Amino acid sequence: MLKKEFRLKKNSSFKATYSQRRIVSDEFFVLYGGKNKENMEFSTKIGFVVSKKIHKRAVKRNRIKRLAREAVRLSIKNDKARYNKFQSLIYMAKEGALELDFEKAKLSVTKLINKLANKFI
């Protein structure tokens, strides 16, 4: 589980991140990036979204979020500099995320943050 300091919670924060229009995707997730950070002392906030269109059962949706959270947590632990460039990030699951295992989630999360960092910085 991500620490509280890394969680994106408020609806207004989600809307602000969506409005930035910094988007990259693969077959499992869409990653929305917020503004570039100017003040590095604050941590990057990260949110996870899995809609009911993906699966109607909350158990399935929560499993996808748990896998993504753990993959992001380990990715932050290994390469904090990539995540520290943005104020906020949102990982939104796609249909393909139902077949996700942990190794695929880890690879997808790492690939997306690298793609976003290279594209918008």
Backbone torsions as a table, in degrees:
resi	resn	phi	psi	omega
1	MET	NA	141.3	177.3
2	LEU	-73.5	146.0	176.2
3	LYS	-67.7	158.8	-178.5
4	LYS	-59.0	-33.0	-177.8
5	GLU	-66.8	-17.5	-179.1
6	PHE	-101.4	-3.0	-174.4
7	ARG	-88.5	137.1	174.0
8	LEU	-95.1	119.8	-170.7
9	LYS	-118.4	-40.5	-171.1
10	LYS	-79.8	144.1	177.9
11	ASN	-60.8	-37.8	179.1
12	SER	-64.8	-32.6	177.6
13	SER	-69.3	-39.6	176.6
14	PHE	-63.0	-45.7	-179.6
15	LYS	-62.8	-40.1	179.2
16	ALA	-64.2	-39.0	179.3
17	THR	-68.7	-42.4	177.9
18	TYR	-61.7	-36.6	-175.4
19	SER	-71.2	-15.7	-179.7
20	GLN	-70.7	-23.4	177.0
21	ARG	60.7	37.7	173.0
22	ARG	-106.4	100.9	-169.4
23	ILE	-129.7	133.6	169.0
24	VAL	-135.2	155.3	-178.0
25	SER	-150.9	164.4	170.1
26	ASP	-139.9	-160.8	-175.1
27	GLU	-76.3	-13.1	-177.5
28	PHE	-108.8	-38.2	-173.9
29	PHE	-135.9	157.7	167.1
30	VAL	-114.9	131.1	-179.5
31	LEU	-112.2	121.6	175.8
32	TYR	-101.4	129.6	179.3
33	GLY	-108.9	139.3	177.6
34	GLY	-85.7	-159.4	-179.3
35	LYS	-65.6	156.9	171.2
36	ASN	-70.2	144.9	-178.4
37	LYS	-79.9	137.9	172.4
38	GLU	-106.0	-34.3	-179.9
39	ASN	-106.0	107.3	-174.0
40	MET	-78.9	-4.8	-177.7
41	GLU	-77.4	-18.4	176.8
42	PHE	-92.5	143.6	-178.6
43	SER	-81.1	157.0	177.4
44	THR	-74.6	134.6	178.5
45	LYS	-94.4	136.9	-176.3
46	ILE	-127.9	133.0	178.0
47	GLY	-122.3	156.2	-179.7
48	PHE	-129.3	133.6	-178.0
49	VAL	-130.7	128.1	172.2
50	VAL	-132.7	112.7	-174.4
51	SER	-81.2	167.4	177.8
52	LYS	-69.9	-16.1	176.2
53	LYS	-67.4	-27.9	179.6
54	ILE	-68.5	-51.4	175.7
55	HIS	-158.0	141.7	-176.2
56	LYS	-76.9	-19.6	-178.8
57	ARG	-86.2	128.0	-179.2
58	ALA	-63.5	-30.1	179.7
59	VAL	-60.3	-44.2	179.7
60	LYS	-67.3	-43.6	179.9
61	ARG	-63.7	-41.7	179.6
62	ASN	-66.5	-33.4	177.9
63	ARG	-64.1	-43.0	178.0
64	ILE	-61.2	-43.6	179.6
65	LYS	-64.9	-40.0	178.4
66	ARG	-62.4	-44.9	178.3
67	LEU	-61.2	-44.9	-178.9
68	ALA	-65.7	-41.8	179.3
69	ARG	-61.0	-45.1	-179.2
70	GLU	-67.1	-39.6	177.6
71	ALA	-62.9	-41.4	178.5
72	VAL	-67.6	-41.9	179.7
73	ARG	-58.5	-45.0	178.9
74	LEU	-69.6	-35.3	178.3
75	SER	-66.1	-39.5	176.7
76	ILE	-64.2	-40.9	-179.8
77	LYS	-61.1	-38.7	-178.2
78	ASN	-81.8	-37.4	-173.8
79	ASP	-142.1	75.1	-176.2
80	LYS	-68.1	-27.3	-176.1
81	ALA	-62.5	-37.7	179.8
82	ARG	-63.2	-43.1	-177.8
83	TYR	-74.6	-26.7	-174.8
84	ASN	-74.3	-4.3	-177.5
85	LYS	-82.0	-16.6	-175.2
86	PHE	-117.6	150.8	176.7
87	GLN	-75.1	-37.4	-178.9
88	SER	-150.3	152.8	177.9
89	LEU	-138.0	144.3	175.1
90	ILE	-130.0	123.9	173.7
91	TYR	-98.1	119.0	179.0
92	MET	-112.7	125.9	-177.0
93	ALA	-75.2	149.2	174.5
94	LYS	-110.3	177.0	-179.1
95	GLU	-55.6	-38.3	-177.6
96	GLY	-65.9	-13.5	-176.8
97	ALA	-69.5	-14.0	178.6
98	LEU	-66.2	-30.0	179.9
99	GLU	-91.6	14.1	-172.4
100	LEU	-74.2	132.9	167.1
101	ASP	-112.3	175.9	-170.9
102	PHE	-65.3	-40.6	-178.6
103	GLU	-63.9	-41.0	177.4
104	LYS	-65.8	-39.7	179.1
105	ALA	-63.3	-43.8	-179.9
106	LYS	-62.8	-44.3	179.0
107	LEU	-64.4	-43.8	-179.1
108	SER	-63.5	-45.6	-178.9
109	VAL	-63.0	-44.2	179.6
110	THR	-65.2	-42.9	-179.4
111	LYS	-63.3	-41.2	-178.2
112	LEU	-68.1	-41.7	-179.5
113	ILE	-68.4	-34.9	176.3
114	ASN	-66.6	-41.6	178.7
115	LYS	-62.6	-44.2	179.9
116	LEU	-66.3	-43.3	-179.5
117	ALA	-64.5	-39.1	-179.7
118	ASN	-73.7	-31.9	-175.4
119	LYS	-78.7	-36.1	-170.9
120	PHE	-115.4	10.8	177.4
121	ILE	-128.0	NA	NA
